[in-house]
Amino acid sequence: MAADVQVDAKGLNCPMPIVKTAQAIKGLASGQLLEVLATDPGSVKDFAAWAKTTGNEMVEQTVDGSVFRFVMRKK
Amino acid sequence: MTVAELPMAAPAAASAPEATPRGLAMICYSGELEKTWAAMILASTAAAMGMPTKVFVTFWGLQTFVKPEKRITGKNWMQKMLSIMSRPGIGHRKLSKMNFLGMGPWMMFTLAKQYGVSKPADLLEAAAAMGVEFVPCQMTMDMFGLTREDLIDGMGEPVGAATYLSYVAEGSAPIFI
């Protein structure tokens, strides 16, 4: 799934992956996809919580070694 | 390396929250480094979650919001003494325990850098950029002899406890740090 914008939050700890994601999604139009790469293991639960609260849809979640990848659709 | 699918959370119900989530009304009371850190993490994250966030800055917390270049603040000798004994500014917070003349904070910042944790000053900047409103306490400003000019730019109008409580009365979640 090709994302419109990518946020590289690898190496960043709580809460910066979420903060950077919130800042990046502002620039997207409704329906566009945002991809986030993170290494913080806490981000798995955090991104689910963030998507639920903000209403943005989590469309894909994968892990490659120690890198977590989240694809979200802007509401 | 194989790419594994992670279990997805249950899809949000049809009645997913379309409206703005509940707001956060924080009291930033402490000027200690570790509590300032926690306050800035929560303020920036709340804004990232789309929660309308206001931070009422009072007592020692207000020292954190003094411009970094200010060294001595206050009008009378007692107010000046307070700022000399406890240097204001977000970059000069001390740990409540194990401060050891700055050795403790130095270790905290070194560990933070090592583990990708942002400093309170960076989190404050991010929070302000995302629309968090920092509101100074008028009474604390009077008592410590602080002027609007002493405080960092972009703060709200100074208010009192009743204004803070009106945020809570209107539904924002209170947090005291």
gemmi code that builds the backbone of each chain (N, CA, C; Angstrom):
import gemmi

chains = {
    "A": [
        ("MET", (0.863, -1.193, 0.000), (0.000, 0.000, 0.000), (0.889, 1.229, 0.000)),
        ("ALA", (0.795, 2.039, -1.026), (1.651, 3.220, -1.135), (1.056, 4.390, -0.361)),
        ("ALA", (1.851, 4.937, 0.541), (1.359, 6.048, 1.358), (1.635, 7.366, 0.654)),
        ("ASP", (0.841, 8.375, 0.981), (1.035, 9.709, 0.415), (2.174, 10.438, 1.121)),
        ("VAL", (2.281, 10.205, 2.433), (3.334, 10.853, 3.227), (3.919, 9.825, 4.185)),
        ("GLN", (5.231, 9.905, 4.409), (5.865, 8.989, 5.356), (6.509, 9.774, 6.499)),
        ("VAL", (6.346, 9.243, 7.713), (7.002, 9.828, 8.881), (8.017, 8.818, 9.387)),
        ("ASP", (9.274, 9.225, 9.456), (10.297, 8.335, 9.987), (10.521, 8.690, 11.458)),
        ("ALA", (9.950, 7.874, 12.339), (10.085, 8.127, 13.786), (10.995, 7.078, 14.415)),
        ("LYS", (11.851, 6.471, 13.599), (12.753, 5.449, 14.134), (13.736, 6.105, 15.116)),
        ("GLY", (13.945, 5.455, 16.248), (14.879, 5.972, 17.250), (14.248, 6.979, 18.203)),
        ("LEU", (13.041, 7.415, 17.894), (12.370, 8.380, 18.777), (11.545, 7.650, 19.817)),
        ("ASN", (11.534, 8.220, 21.012), (10.784, 7.599, 22.108), (9.510, 8.391, 22.396)),
        ("CYS", (8.695, 7.812, 23.235), (7.423, 8.407, 23.640), (7.630, 9.836, 24.105)),
        ("PRO", (6.854, 10.819, 23.707), (5.682, 10.712, 22.829), (5.942, 11.171, 21.405)),
        ("MET", (7.217, 11.292, 20.993), (7.502, 11.946, 19.709), (6.938, 11.239, 18.475)),
        ("PRO", (6.893, 9.889, 18.414), (6.280, 9.287, 17.217), (4.830, 9.756, 17.012)),
        ("ILE", (4.092, 9.864, 18.111), (2.694, 10.305, 18.021), (2.620, 11.799, 17.686)),
        ("VAL", (3.484, 12.583, 18.329), (3.486, 14.032, 18.088), (3.818, 14.324, 16.625)),
        ("LYS", (4.839, 13.646, 16.097), (5.235, 13.867, 14.698), (4.130, 13.409, 13.738)),
        ("THR", (3.452, 12.323, 14.104), (2.356, 11.815, 13.275), (1.203, 12.811, 13.238)),
        ("ALA", (0.862, 13.345, 14.407), (-0.239, 14.319, 14.477), (0.092, 15.554, 13.648)),
        ("GLN", (1.366, 15.963, 13.685), (1.765, 17.142, 12.912), (1.718, 16.849, 11.416)),
        ("ALA", (2.148, 15.628, 11.033), (2.207, 15.283, 9.604), (0.822, 15.103, 8.999)),
        ("ILE", (-0.107, 14.538, 9.772), (-1.421, 14.225, 9.194), (-2.229, 15.490, 8.923)),
        ("LYS", (-1.833, 16.582, 9.565), (-2.518, 17.869, 9.333), (-2.432, 18.288, 7.865)),
        ("GLY", (-1.302, 17.964, 7.239), (-1.089, 18.386, 5.863), (-1.778, 17.507, 4.834)),
        ("LEU", (-2.424, 16.446, 5.283), (-3.061, 15.512, 4.351), (-4.540, 15.848, 4.144)),
        ("ALA", (-5.040, 15.418, 2.988), (-6.480, 15.572, 2.726), (-7.184, 14.313, 3.220)),
        ("SER", (-8.460, 14.421, 3.484), (-9.254, 13.293, 3.953), (-9.135, 12.124, 2.963)),
        ("GLY", (-8.841, 10.930, 3.489), (-8.724, 9.745, 2.633), (-7.298, 9.415, 2.239)),
        ("GLN", (-6.375, 10.355, 2.401), (-4.970, 10.104, 2.053), (-4.317, 9.219, 3.116)),
        ("LEU", (-3.243, 8.545, 2.710), (-2.592, 7.582, 3.604), (-1.288, 8.130, 4.178)),
        ("LEU", (-1.090, 7.874, 5.464), (0.134, 8.276, 6.153), (0.825, 7.009, 6.663)),
        ("GLU", (2.108, 6.898, 6.362), (2.872, 5.739, 6.830), (3.869, 6.202, 7.887)),
        ("VAL", (3.921, 5.479, 8.997), (4.848, 5.824, 10.076), (5.748, 4.632, 10.358)),
        ("LEU", (7.045, 4.904, 10.460), (8.006, 3.874, 10.863), (8.500, 4.232, 12.254)),
        ("ALA", (8.459, 3.258, 13.159), (8.867, 3.523, 14.541), (9.570, 2.309, 15.119)),
        ("THR", (10.435, 2.575, 16.103), (11.130, 1.470, 16.773), (10.701, 1.342, 18.233)),
        ("ASP", (9.884, 2.269, 18.708), (9.399, 2.228, 20.091), (8.342, 1.121, 20.219)),
        ("PRO", (8.623, 0.073, 21.012), (7.641, -1.025, 21.119), (6.293, -0.554, 21.694)),
        ("GLY", (6.325, 0.494, 22.500), (5.086, 1.035, 23.059), (4.181, 1.636, 21.999)),
        ("SER", (4.759, 1.925, 20.820), (3.976, 2.599, 19.783), (2.868, 1.715, 19.211)),
        ("VAL", (2.983, 0.384, 19.374), (1.942, -0.508, 18.834), (0.596, -0.184, 19.494)),
        ("LYS", (0.602, -0.155, 20.813), (-0.629, 0.184, 21.542), (-0.964, 1.668, 21.359)),
        ("ASP", (0.081, 2.508, 21.372), (-0.147, 3.949, 21.310), (-0.790, 4.383, 19.989)),
        ("PHE", (-0.349, 3.790, 18.890), (-0.929, 4.183, 17.601), (-2.363, 3.701, 17.468)),
        ("ALA", (-2.652, 2.529, 18.052), (-4.037, 2.043, 18.046), (-4.920, 3.009, 18.832)),
        ("ALA", (-4.412, 3.461, 19.992), (-5.171, 4.393, 20.833), (-5.329, 5.740, 20.137)),
        ("TRP", (-4.271, 6.176, 19.495), (-4.309, 7.469, 18.806), (-5.328, 7.438, 17.658)),
        ("ALA", (-5.296, 6.350, 16.890), (-6.231, 6.230, 15.764), (-7.675, 6.202, 16.261)),
        ("LYS", (-7.890, 5.470, 17.345), (-9.246, 5.350, 17.889), (-9.767, 6.711, 18.363)),
        ("THR", (-8.920, 7.444, 19.085), (-9.364, 8.732, 19.640), (-9.535, 9.799, 18.564)),
        ("THR", (-8.625, 9.815, 17.594), (-8.685, 10.874, 16.586), (-9.637, 10.534, 15.444)),
        ("GLY", (-10.015, 9.254, 15.333), (-10.939, 8.860, 14.266), (-10.259, 8.548, 12.946)),
        ("ASN", (-8.924, 8.621, 12.927), (-8.197, 8.208, 11.720), (-8.138, 6.681, 11.709)),
        ("GLU", (-8.203, 6.092, 10.523), (-8.334, 4.636, 10.432), (-6.972, 3.956, 10.246)),
        ("MET", (-6.707, 2.963, 11.091), (-5.489, 2.165, 10.934), (-5.775, 1.130, 9.844)),
        ("VAL", (-5.035, 1.182, 8.743), (-5.325, 0.245, 7.651), (-4.281, -0.864, 7.528)),
        ("GLU", (-3.110, -0.656, 8.113), (-2.081, -1.690, 8.024), (-1.088, -1.540, 9.172)),
        ("GLN", (-0.709, -2.674, 9.760), (0.282, -2.663, 10.847), (1.212, -3.837, 10.629)),
        ("THR", (2.499, -3.568, 10.454), (3.437, -4.667, 10.266), (4.679, -4.429, 11.113)),
        ("VAL", (5.458, -5.494, 11.293), (6.738, -5.353, 11.981), (7.806, -6.072, 11.157)),
        ("ASP", (8.912, -5.374, 10.953), (10.031, -5.919, 10.191), (11.251, -5.817, 11.100)),
        ("GLY", (11.600, -6.948, 11.741), (12.684, -6.906, 12.720), (12.252, -6.043, 13.890)),
        ("SER", (12.959, -4.922, 14.091), (12.597, -4.047, 15.210), (11.853, -2.799, 14.739)),
        ("VAL", (11.491, -2.767, 13.466), (10.811, -1.576, 12.934), (9.317, -1.845, 12.756)),
        ("PHE", (8.545, -1.041, 13.434), (7.089, -1.136, 13.304), (6.632, -0.168, 12.216)),
        ("ARG", (5.654, -0.624, 11.446), (5.141, 0.211, 10.357), (3.633, 0.325, 10.509)),
        ("PHE", (3.150, 1.538, 10.508), (1.710, 1.791, 10.624), (1.245, 2.585, 9.419)),
        ("VAL", (0.153, 2.153, 8.820), (-0.437, 2.939, 7.722), (-1.828, 3.362, 8.174)),
        ("MET", (-2.051, 4.666, 8.152), (-3.335, 5.200, 8.611), (-3.965, 6.074, 7.542)),
        ("ARG", (-5.294, 5.989, 7.479), (-6.041, 6.807, 6.525), (-6.652, 7.987, 7.256)),
        ("LYS", (-6.372, 9.179, 6.742), (-6.926, 10.374, 7.407), (-8.441, 10.405, 7.269)),
        ("LYS", (-9.112, 10.724, 8.361), (-10.587, 10.733, 8.327), (-11.078, 11.980, 7.593)),
    ],
    "B": [
        ("MET", (14.901, -10.543, 6.635), (13.948, -10.335, 7.743), (12.526, -10.394, 7.217)),
        ("THR", (11.720, -11.188, 7.866), (10.342, -11.310, 7.391), (9.471, -10.208, 7.991)),
        ("VAL", (8.557, -9.791, 7.177), (7.617, -8.767, 7.622), (6.377, -9.456, 8.156)),
        ("ALA", (6.084, -9.237, 9.416), (4.930, -9.884, 10.046), (3.771, -8.918, 10.172)),
        ("GLU", (2.604, -9.476, 9.964), (1.392, -8.663, 10.185), (1.161, -8.580, 11.687)),
        ("LEU", (0.835, -7.412, 12.179), (0.501, -7.278, 13.589), (-1.008, -7.397, 13.737)),
        ("PRO", (-1.458, -7.972, 14.857), (-2.909, -8.042, 15.042), (-3.501, -6.641, 15.087)),
        ("MET", (-4.565, -6.465, 14.357), (-5.208, -5.149, 14.293), (-6.225, -5.031, 15.414)),
        ("ALA", (-6.334, -3.834, 15.928), (-7.384, -3.583, 16.914), (-8.732, -3.731, 16.218)),
        ("ALA", (-9.740, -4.084, 16.983), (-11.078, -4.219, 16.411), (-11.461, -2.921, 15.723)),
        ("PRO", (-12.037, -3.011, 14.515), (-12.398, -1.765, 13.832), (-13.380, -0.950, 14.656)),
        ("ALA", (-13.196, 0.345, 14.587), (-14.065, 1.230, 15.378), (-15.519, 1.032, 14.960)),
        ("ALA", (-16.393, 1.103, 15.923), (-17.821, 0.936, 15.636), (-18.305, 2.063, 14.726)),
        ("ALA", (-19.481, 1.842, 14.152), (-20.036, 2.841, 13.235), (-20.175, 4.194, 13.926)),
        ("SER", (-20.369, 4.129, 15.248), (-20.532, 5.373, 15.993), (-19.182, 5.875, 16.515)),
        ("ALA", (-18.151, 5.739, 15.688), (-16.815, 6.211, 16.069), (-16.869, 7.692, 16.415)),
        ("PRO", (-16.019, 8.107, 17.382), (-16.115, 9.499, 17.824), (-15.810, 10.475, 16.696)),
        ("GLU", (-16.840, 11.101, 16.193), (-16.679, 12.106, 15.137), (-16.382, 13.449, 15.784)),
        ("ALA", (-16.967, 13.634, 16.982), (-16.820, 14.917, 17.666), (-15.419, 15.040, 18.264)),
        ("THR", (-15.073, 16.225, 18.681), (-13.793, 16.480, 19.333), (-13.754, 15.708, 20.649)),
        ("PRO", (-12.630, 15.027, 20.937), (-12.561, 14.336, 22.227), (-12.571, 15.325, 23.391)),
        ("ARG", (-12.778, 14.767, 24.567), (-12.789, 15.561, 25.792), (-11.481, 16.346, 25.932)),
        ("GLY", (-11.579, 17.550, 26.443), (-10.392, 18.376, 26.599), (-9.563, 17.984, 27.812)),
        ("LEU", (-8.363, 18.524, 27.880), (-7.499, 18.311, 29.037), (-7.218, 19.666, 29.689)),
        ("ALA", (-7.433, 19.729, 30.990), (-7.146, 20.953, 31.749), (-6.093, 20.607, 32.786)),
        ("MET", (-4.849, 20.908, 32.459), (-3.755, 20.538, 33.352), (-3.377, 21.700, 34.267)),
        ("ILE", (-2.996, 21.349, 35.489), (-2.361, 22.328, 36.365), (-0.883, 21.972, 36.401)),
        ("CYS", (-0.052, 22.889, 35.955), (1.397, 22.679, 36.021), (1.880, 23.446, 37.245)),
        ("TYR", (2.021, 22.740, 38.358), (2.309, 23.347, 39.662), (3.782, 23.236, 40.025)),
        ("SER", (4.368, 22.082, 39.706), (5.743, 21.813, 40.121), (6.757, 22.410, 39.155)),
        ("GLY", (7.878, 22.854, 39.696), (8.964, 23.327, 38.852), (10.101, 22.321, 38.782)),
        ("GLU", (9.872, 21.126, 39.344), (10.922, 20.108, 39.347), (11.060, 19.489, 37.960)),
        ("LEU", (12.292, 19.122, 37.635), (12.582, 18.641, 36.282), (11.717, 17.454, 35.868)),
        ("GLU", (11.640, 16.442, 36.738), (10.924, 15.232, 36.306), (9.431, 15.482, 36.141)),
        ("LYS", (8.868, 16.380, 36.964), (7.433, 16.653, 36.837), (7.172, 17.582, 35.648)),
        ("THR", (8.104, 18.508, 35.397), (7.989, 19.364, 34.215), (8.002, 18.495, 32.961)),
        ("TRP", (8.861, 17.499, 32.981), (8.986, 16.570, 31.844), (7.644, 15.873, 31.604)),
        ("ALA", (7.078, 15.326, 32.697), (5.801, 14.612, 32.580), (4.705, 15.545, 32.067)),
        ("ALA", (4.698, 16.787, 32.571), (3.672, 17.746, 32.155), (3.787, 18.042, 30.658)),
        ("MET", (5.025, 18.181, 30.167), (5.224, 18.520, 28.758), (4.916, 17.327, 27.844)),
        ("ILE", (5.201, 16.114, 28.331), (4.854, 14.909, 27.556), (3.339, 14.822, 27.404)),
        ("LEU", (2.628, 15.003, 28.514), (1.166, 14.879, 28.458), (0.521, 16.013, 27.672)),
        ("ALA", (1.031, 17.224, 27.806), (0.446, 18.353, 27.069), (0.618, 18.163, 25.566)),
        ("SER", (1.826, 17.761, 25.137), (2.062, 17.593, 23.699), (1.276, 16.402, 23.157)),
        ("THR", (1.193, 15.324, 23.944), (0.458, 14.143, 23.472), (-1.039, 14.426, 23.408)),
        ("ALA", (-1.560, 15.134, 24.405), (-2.991, 15.473, 24.392), (-3.327, 16.264, 23.134)),
        ("ALA", (-2.473, 17.227, 22.792), (-2.710, 18.008, 21.579), (-2.661, 17.100, 20.350)),
        ("ALA", (-1.727, 16.143, 20.360), (-1.605, 15.203, 19.236), (-2.831, 14.295, 19.126)),
        ("MET", (-3.487, 14.050, 20.248), (-4.700, 13.220, 20.253), (-5.927, 14.030, 19.840)),
        ("GLY", (-5.741, 15.309, 19.573), (-6.860, 16.154, 19.182), (-7.666, 16.666, 20.355)),
        ("MET", (-7.120, 16.534, 21.566), (-7.826, 17.023, 22.755), (-7.531, 18.508, 22.935)),
        ("PRO", (-8.557, 19.351, 23.010), (-8.290, 20.771, 23.301), (-7.607, 20.861, 24.671)),
        ("THR", (-6.420, 21.424, 24.702), (-5.604, 21.344, 25.917), (-5.218, 22.713, 26.450)),
        ("LYS", (-5.494, 22.893, 27.737), (-5.091, 24.128, 28.410), (-4.237, 23.745, 29.615)),
        ("VAL", (-3.168, 24.488, 29.823), (-2.292, 24.232, 30.964), (-2.262, 25.493, 31.830)),
        ("PHE", (-2.794, 25.367, 33.041), (-2.795, 26.473, 33.999), (-1.475, 26.393, 34.759)),
        ("VAL", (-0.652, 27.428, 34.622), (0.707, 27.386, 35.159), (0.760, 28.205, 36.441)),
        ("THR", (1.086, 27.538, 37.547), (0.974, 28.200, 38.841), (2.134, 27.843, 39.775)),
        ("PHE", (2.314, 28.615, 40.825), (3.397, 28.421, 41.801), (4.733, 28.116, 41.113)),
        ("TRP", (5.415, 27.067, 41.502), (6.777, 26.821, 40.982), (6.757, 26.519, 39.494)),
        ("GLY", (5.628, 26.048, 39.012), (5.506, 25.767, 37.576), (5.725, 27.013, 36.741)),
        ("LEU", (5.355, 28.168, 37.285), (5.484, 29.402, 36.509), (6.955, 29.763, 36.260)),
        ("GLN", (7.836, 29.338, 37.165), (9.271, 29.612, 36.954), (9.784, 28.950, 35.677)),
        ("THR", (9.168, 27.821, 35.323), (9.549, 27.111, 34.103), (9.277, 27.959, 32.866)),
        ("PHE", (8.285, 28.850, 32.968), (7.836, 29.609, 31.800), (8.434, 31.012, 31.731)),
        ("VAL", (9.448, 31.258, 32.571), (10.176, 32.521, 32.481), (11.159, 32.411, 31.314)),
        ("LYS", (11.289, 33.486, 30.552), (12.222, 33.494, 29.405), (13.610, 33.026, 29.846)),
        ("PRO", (14.280, 32.216, 29.006), (15.565, 31.662, 29.436), (16.627, 32.712, 29.729)),
        ("GLU", (16.524, 33.869, 29.063), (17.582, 34.873, 29.270), (17.399, 35.657, 30.573)),
        ("LYS", (16.230, 35.518, 31.217), (15.990, 36.224, 32.482), (16.768, 35.523, 33.592)),
        ("ARG", (17.491, 36.288, 34.383), (18.268, 35.686, 35.458), (17.636, 35.997, 36.813)),
        ("ILE", (17.424, 37.272, 37.062), (16.810, 37.671, 38.331), (15.459, 38.318, 38.019)),
        ("THR", (14.420, 37.817, 38.673), (13.088, 38.385, 38.467), (12.552, 38.880, 39.807)),
        ("GLY", (11.526, 39.719, 39.743), (10.882, 40.211, 40.957), (11.168, 41.675, 41.209)),
        ("LYS", (10.363, 42.242, 42.080), (10.483, 43.674, 42.367), (11.192, 43.908, 43.698)),
        ("ASN", (10.816, 43.136, 44.740), (11.461, 43.371, 46.034), (12.545, 42.318, 46.302)),
        ("TRP", (13.269, 42.491, 47.398), (14.437, 41.621, 47.642), (14.058, 40.154, 47.832)),
        ("MET", (12.880, 39.898, 48.410), (12.485, 38.495, 48.635), (12.182, 37.786, 47.309)),
        ("GLN", (11.485, 38.517, 46.432), (11.189, 37.940, 45.111), (12.481, 37.709, 44.332)),
        ("LYS", (13.402, 38.655, 44.458), (14.687, 38.522, 43.760), (15.478, 37.348, 44.320)),
        ("MET", (15.453, 37.220, 45.658), (16.155, 36.106, 46.311), (15.629, 34.753, 45.823)),
        ("LEU", (14.292, 34.672, 45.689), (13.688, 33.419, 45.228), (14.223, 33.027, 43.854)),
        ("SER", (14.330, 34.017, 42.947), (14.800, 33.698, 41.598), (16.293, 33.382, 41.591)),
        ("ILE", (17.042, 33.936, 42.559), (18.479, 33.631, 42.646), (18.672, 32.211, 43.177)),
        ("MET", (17.868, 31.862, 44.205), (18.011, 30.531, 44.808), (17.509, 29.433, 43.883)),
        ("SER", (16.532, 29.765, 43.060), (15.984, 28.773, 42.141), (15.889, 29.425, 40.768)),
        ("ARG", (16.909, 29.213, 39.959), (17.002, 29.902, 38.677), (15.823, 29.563, 37.769)),
        ("PRO", (15.118, 30.581, 37.251), (13.961, 30.284, 36.401), (14.370, 29.801, 35.004)),
        ("GLY", (13.369, 29.378, 34.234), (13.606, 28.924, 32.857), (13.513, 27.409, 32.735)),
        ("ILE", (13.007, 26.957, 31.599), (12.791, 25.514, 31.407), (14.106, 24.739, 31.349)),
        ("GLY", (15.183, 25.404, 31.006), (16.480, 24.735, 30.915), (17.198, 24.620, 32.252)),
        ("HIS", (16.585, 25.154, 33.319), (17.264, 25.147, 34.622), (16.454, 24.438, 35.693)),
        ("ARG", (15.674, 23.454, 35.304), (14.885, 22.697, 36.289), (15.814, 21.728, 37.029)),
        ("LYS", (15.485, 21.517, 38.303), (16.289, 20.594, 39.112), (15.455, 19.374, 39.462)),
        ("LEU", (16.123, 18.242, 39.656), (15.422, 17.034, 40.091), (15.007, 17.188, 41.548)),
        ("SER", (13.875, 16.599, 41.914), (13.433, 16.675, 43.307), (14.316, 15.812, 44.201)),
        ("LYS", (14.863, 14.761, 43.618), (15.773, 13.880, 44.363), (17.030, 13.690, 43.524)),
        ("MET", (18.140, 13.468, 44.157), (19.403, 13.165, 43.483), (19.802, 14.235, 42.476)),
        ("ASN", (19.615, 15.510, 42.843), (20.030, 16.566, 41.922), (21.558, 16.690, 41.897)),
        ("PHE", (22.184, 16.509, 43.050), (23.647, 16.526, 43.192), (24.313, 17.642, 42.388)),
        ("LEU", (23.876, 18.881, 42.636), (24.451, 20.065, 41.983), (24.473, 19.958, 40.460)),
        ("GLY", (23.447, 19.327, 39.909), (23.351, 19.276, 38.446), (23.805, 17.961, 37.840)),
        ("MET", (24.443, 17.128, 38.644), (24.908, 15.826, 38.136), (23.708, 14.944, 37.751)),
        ("GLY", (22.668, 14.971, 38.591), (21.464, 14.172, 38.318), (20.810, 14.563, 36.996)),
        ("PRO", (20.494, 15.871, 36.815), (19.912, 16.280, 35.534), (20.815, 15.969, 34.341)),
        ("TRP", (22.131, 16.128, 34.519), (23.053, 15.833, 33.407), (22.912, 14.365, 32.994)),
        ("MET", (22.827, 13.477, 33.996), (22.664, 12.045, 33.687), (21.311, 11.791, 33.020)),
        ("MET", (20.266, 12.472, 33.516), (18.936, 12.317, 32.915), (18.952, 12.733, 31.445)),
        ("PHE", (19.578, 13.876, 31.149), (19.600, 14.364, 29.768), (20.463, 13.469, 28.875)),
        ("THR", (21.542, 12.933, 29.460), (22.391, 12.030, 28.678), (21.631, 10.750, 28.339)),
        ("LEU", (20.925, 10.205, 29.327), (20.114, 9.004, 29.090), (18.989, 9.295, 28.096)),
        ("ALA", (18.377, 10.465, 28.235), (17.272, 10.835, 27.344), (17.762, 10.843, 25.897)),
        ("LYS", (18.938, 11.433, 25.689), (19.500, 11.513, 24.342), (19.755, 10.109, 23.793)),
        ("GLN", (20.320, 9.278, 24.671), (20.650, 7.892, 24.294), (19.404, 7.101, 23.887)),
        ("TYR", (18.282, 7.388, 24.548), (17.063, 6.619, 24.304), (16.025, 7.379, 23.474)),
        ("GLY", (16.449, 8.434, 22.814), (15.545, 9.137, 21.903), (14.394, 9.856, 22.569)),
        ("VAL", (14.604, 10.273, 23.830), (13.550, 10.985, 24.555), (13.764, 12.490, 24.382)),
        ("SER", (12.726, 13.198, 23.976), (12.850, 14.643, 23.767), (12.905, 15.399, 25.086)),
        ("LYS", (13.651, 16.517, 25.080), (13.798, 17.356, 26.274), (12.494, 18.117, 26.545)),
        ("PRO", (12.264, 18.534, 27.814), (11.061, 19.313, 28.108), (10.920, 20.550, 27.208)),
        ("ALA", (12.029, 21.231, 26.912), (11.954, 22.446, 26.093), (11.429, 22.130, 24.692)),
        ("ASP", (11.848, 20.996, 24.117), (11.389, 20.616, 22.772), (9.920, 20.218, 22.796)),
        ("LEU", (9.520, 19.536, 23.887), (8.120, 19.123, 24.015), (7.216, 20.340, 24.201)),
        ("LEU", (7.714, 21.339, 24.927), (6.950, 22.576, 25.119), (6.731, 23.264, 23.770)),
        ("GLU", (7.798, 23.297, 22.975), (7.711, 23.930, 21.655), (6.687, 23.198, 20.779)),
        ("ALA", (6.743, 21.850, 20.810), (5.802, 21.047, 20.015), (4.376, 21.266, 20.494)),
        ("ALA", (4.190, 21.299, 21.813), (2.848, 21.486, 22.381), (2.283, 22.845, 21.956)),
        ("ALA", (3.101, 23.887, 22.072), (2.645, 25.231, 21.703), (2.311, 25.285, 20.214)),
        ("ALA", (3.136, 24.624, 19.392), (2.897, 24.623, 17.943), (1.595, 23.905, 17.590)),
        ("MET", (1.196, 22.950, 18.425), (-0.041, 22.209, 18.158), (-1.253, 22.848, 18.840)),
        ("GLY", (-1.069, 24.020, 19.395), (-2.216, 24.772, 19.902), (-2.515, 24.645, 21.379)),
        ("VAL", (-1.592, 24.038, 22.154), (-1.814, 23.987, 23.604), (-1.738, 25.414, 24.148)),
        ("GLU", (-2.721, 25.771, 24.975), (-2.741, 27.113, 25.543), (-2.157, 27.068, 26.952)),
        ("PHE", (-1.096, 27.823, 27.183), (-0.475, 27.901, 28.504), (-0.956, 29.192, 29.164)),
        ("VAL", (-1.611, 29.037, 30.304), (-2.270, 30.175, 30.950), (-1.598, 30.452, 32.297)),
        ("PRO", (-0.976, 31.628, 32.461), (-0.317, 31.903, 33.744), (-1.306, 32.275, 34.846)),
        ("CYS", (-0.934, 31.946, 36.078), (-1.743, 32.269, 37.260), (-1.412, 33.701, 37.700)),
        ("GLN", (-2.415, 34.553, 37.714), (-2.211, 35.968, 38.076), (-1.661, 36.109, 39.491)),
        ("MET", (-2.216, 35.323, 40.408), (-1.798, 35.417, 41.813), (-0.311, 35.061, 41.967)),
        ("THR", (0.144, 34.016, 41.280), (1.561, 33.633, 41.358), (2.441, 34.729, 40.763)),
        ("MET", (1.970, 35.317, 39.648), (2.741, 36.411, 39.035), (2.915, 37.558, 40.033)),
        ("ASP", (1.822, 37.894, 40.731), (1.889, 38.972, 41.727), (2.860, 38.619, 42.849)),
        ("MET", (2.694, 37.398, 43.380), (3.475, 37.000, 44.547), (4.969, 36.904, 44.234)),
        ("PHE", (5.304, 36.425, 43.019), (6.708, 36.303, 42.632), (7.227, 37.556, 41.917)),
        ("GLY", (6.355, 38.556, 41.736), (6.780, 39.784, 41.073), (7.101, 39.587, 39.603)),
        ("LEU", (6.371, 38.684, 38.934), (6.623, 38.408, 37.510), (5.696, 39.249, 36.633)),
        ("THR", (6.241, 39.741, 35.527), (5.438, 40.505, 34.574), (5.209, 39.644, 33.329)),
        ("ARG", (4.259, 40.052, 32.473), (4.021, 39.335, 31.203), (5.310, 39.284, 30.394)),
        ("GLU", (6.093, 40.360, 30.500), (7.349, 40.474, 29.749), (8.375, 39.436, 30.227)),
        ("ASP", (8.301, 39.036, 31.519), (9.231, 38.030, 32.037), (8.939, 36.644, 31.449)),
        ("LEU", (7.669, 36.416, 31.078), (7.242, 35.079, 30.639), (7.474, 34.893, 29.138)),
        ("ILE", (7.605, 33.638, 28.739), (7.839, 33.332, 27.320), (6.672, 33.853, 26.481)),
        ("ASP", (6.938, 34.102, 25.221), (5.910, 34.628, 24.320), (4.836, 33.574, 24.052)),
        ("GLY", (3.650, 34.058, 23.761), (2.576, 33.164, 23.339), (1.704, 32.625, 24.451)),
        ("MET", (1.956, 33.046, 25.688), (1.103, 32.565, 26.776), (-0.225, 33.323, 26.782)),
        ("GLY", (-1.241, 32.721, 27.383), (-2.561, 33.339, 27.435), (-2.613, 34.459, 28.471)),
        ("GLU", (-3.785, 35.077, 28.578), (-4.029, 36.115, 29.585), (-3.908, 35.504, 30.978)),
        ("PRO", (-3.281, 36.192, 31.946), (-3.243, 35.660, 33.316), (-4.654, 35.569, 33.898)),
        ("VAL", (-4.902, 34.433, 34.556), (-6.233, 34.207, 35.144), (-6.089, 33.601, 36.534)),
        ("GLY", (-7.220, 33.329, 37.169), (-7.218, 32.745, 38.509), (-7.841, 31.366, 38.533)),
        ("ALA", (-7.999, 30.846, 39.765), (-8.490, 29.479, 39.965), (-9.876, 29.264, 39.359)),
        ("ALA", (-10.720, 30.298, 39.418), (-12.087, 30.140, 38.906), (-12.086, 29.854, 37.406)),
        ("THR", (-11.192, 30.517, 36.680), (-11.124, 30.280, 35.229), (-10.655, 28.858, 34.960)),
        ("TYR", (-9.639, 28.406, 35.727), (-9.185, 27.025, 35.564), (-10.344, 26.060, 35.826)),
        ("LEU", (-11.056, 26.276, 36.932), (-12.145, 25.356, 37.294), (-13.285, 25.405, 36.283)),
        ("SER", (-13.429, 26.518, 35.591), (-14.476, 26.582, 34.569), (-14.153, 25.624, 33.417)),
        ("TYR", (-12.865, 25.387, 33.143), (-12.499, 24.409, 32.102), (-12.977, 23.025, 32.535)),
        ("VAL", (-12.763, 22.716, 33.824), (-13.148, 21.401, 34.355), (-14.677, 21.289, 34.390)),
        ("ALA", (-15.328, 22.371, 34.840), (-16.794, 22.365, 34.906), (-17.396, 22.142, 33.528)),
        ("GLU", (-16.686, 22.626, 32.490), (-17.200, 22.476, 31.126), (-16.835, 21.122, 30.521)),
        ("GLY", (-16.170, 20.262, 31.303), (-15.959, 18.883, 30.835), (-14.528, 18.448, 30.596)),
        ("SER", (-13.552, 19.359, 30.694), (-12.164, 18.944, 30.485), (-11.671, 18.121, 31.676)),
        ("ALA", (-10.806, 17.155, 31.381), (-10.267, 16.288, 32.434), (-9.168, 17.022, 33.181)),
        ("PRO", (-9.245, 17.043, 34.521), (-8.207, 17.729, 35.284), (-7.006, 16.823, 35.576)),
        ("ILE", (-5.824, 17.369, 35.430), (-4.599, 16.657, 35.823), (-3.728, 17.661, 36.561)),
        ("PHE", (-3.206, 17.259, 37.705), (-2.371, 18.139, 38.528), (-0.955, 17.582, 38.566)),
        ("ILE", (-0.006, 18.355, 38.063), (1.378, 17.869, 38.079), (2.287, 18.911, 38.730)),
    ],
}
model = gemmi.Model(1)
for chain_id, residues in chains.items():
    chain = gemmi.Chain(chain_id)
    for i, (resn, *xyz) in enumerate(residues, 1):
        res = gemmi.Residue()
        res.name, res.seqid = resn, gemmi.SeqId(i, " ")
        for name, pos in zip(("N", "CA", "C"), xyz):
            atom = gemmi.Atom()
            atom.name, atom.element = name, gemmi.Element(name[0])
            atom.pos, atom.b_iso = gemmi.Position(*pos), 0.0
            res.add_atom(atom)
        chain.add_residue(res)
    model.add_chain(chain)
structure = gemmi.Structure()
structure.add_model(model)
structure.setup_entities()
